[in-house]
Amino acid sequence: MAEFIVVYGGLFLLSFLAATIFPAQSEVGLAALILSQDYRLVLLIAVASAGNTLGSVVNWTLGRGVERFRDKRWFPVKPDQLNRAIAWYRKYGRWSLLMSWAPFIGDPLTVVAGILREPILSFVLLVAIAKTVRYIVVAALTLQWL
């Protein structure tokens, strides 16, 4: 039971941190656990997806109060990334959140969704879809299904 908590809890935390201001590579952690063949694939994907989605909710929350934090050194999004993400979001609307899995633009999009007051339910649904698909692709690549 302790190993279960450590492994899945660790993956959850790594995935959570990867979606926030901390540099973390959840894909590498997930791939390593998949390659060990000691853990259930579906559960690994579900835990990584949940952690990464919840981390994105932190970004959404930061976006809600961005004016207070925008110039802080620890703020996860650079001004040019933020401006690019705002333009992208205004052009494609909430559906742009399906790109929240993408490097460089994904995290800024989740902050912008908070800035532009995207309702939390649609935010979580679209981000969870995007994050889950990403981890399914990571699993497929790791297992050489693709």
N, C-alpha and C positions, 0 to 999 in steps of 0.2 A: 504493500500500500504506500509506503514511504517513497519507493522508487517511482510509482505512478504520479504522486504529487510533485516530486522533484522534476521529473521529465516533462510532464504535461504542463505543470506550473511554470517551469523554466521556459518552455516554448511559448506559452501565453505571454509571459513577461517580455521575452525577446521580441515577439511580434508586436506587442503593445508599444514598446520603446521605439521600434523601427518606424512607427507611424507618427511619432512625436518629435521633439527637438533633439533627442539623443541619437547619435549615429549607431545603427545596429543593422545587421544583415540577417533578417529572419529567414530568408530563402536558403541561406547556407545551413542554418540550424535545422530547418525542416528537411533539407536534402540529406543531411548527416543522419538524422533519426530514421528517415525512410531507408537509407542504405544499410542501417544496422539490422533491419528486418525484425526488430524486437517489439515493435509497437504497431498498433492498428492504424492503417493508412487513413481511413475515413476520420478517425478520431484526431489524428495529427492535423489533418487539413481543417477540421472543424475548430480545433483549439487555436491554430495559427490565425484563421480567419476571424474568429471572435476577438482575439487579442488585438489584431491589427485594426479591426473595425472600431473597437473601443478607443484605441489610440487616436483614431481619426476624429472621434467625438471630442477628444481633448482639443484638437485643432479647431473644430467647429466652435467650441466654447471660447477659445482664444479669439477667434474671428468675431464673436459677439461683442467682445470688449477690446477690439484691436487698437482703437485710437489711444487707449491708455498704454498699450504695450508695444506698439509698432516700432518705436525707436530703441527698444531695449536690445542689448547685445545678444541676449539668449533667444530672442524671438526667432521662431523656426524658418521664417520666410524672408528672403532678401527683397528690398523694394521693387527691383525689376521683375523678379519672379511673381510678386504679388500683383503688379500692374498687368503682366501678361496673363495671369490666371483670371483676373477680373475681366479682362477683354474676352477671354475664352468663355468664361461663364456667362457673360452678357450675350454673347453670340449664340451659344448652344443651350443655355438654361440649365435646369437641374440634370438633364441627361448627360451633361459634361462630367458629372460625378462618376459615370461609368469608366472614366479615365483616371480615377483616383488611385488605381494600381500603378500608374506609370511613374517612372523615375523623373525627378525634377519638376514635373507639373502636378503630380498627384497630391502631395501634401499641401502645396499652395491652393489647389482647388478646394480642399476640405476647409481651409481657413477662410477662403472667399465665400464659401457657402454660409459660413457663420456671419460674415460681414454683411452679406446680402439677405440675411434672415431666412434662409431655406428652412422650412419646417423640419423638426428633428426626425419625424417618422419617415418622410420621403428620403431624407439624408441617410439615415441608417440603412434603409432598404437598398438604395442604389449603391452605397459604399460597400455594404456586405456582399452584394452580388459581385462587384468588381474585385474585391479582395479575395473572395472564394474562388473565382475563376482563375485569378493569378496563381493561387496556391495549387489548384488542380493542374495548371500548366507546369508549375515547378515539379510537382509529383510525376507528371507524365514524362517530362524531360529527364528527371532523375532515374526513372525506371525504364527509360529509352522506349517509351511507347510512341513517341513522336520522332 
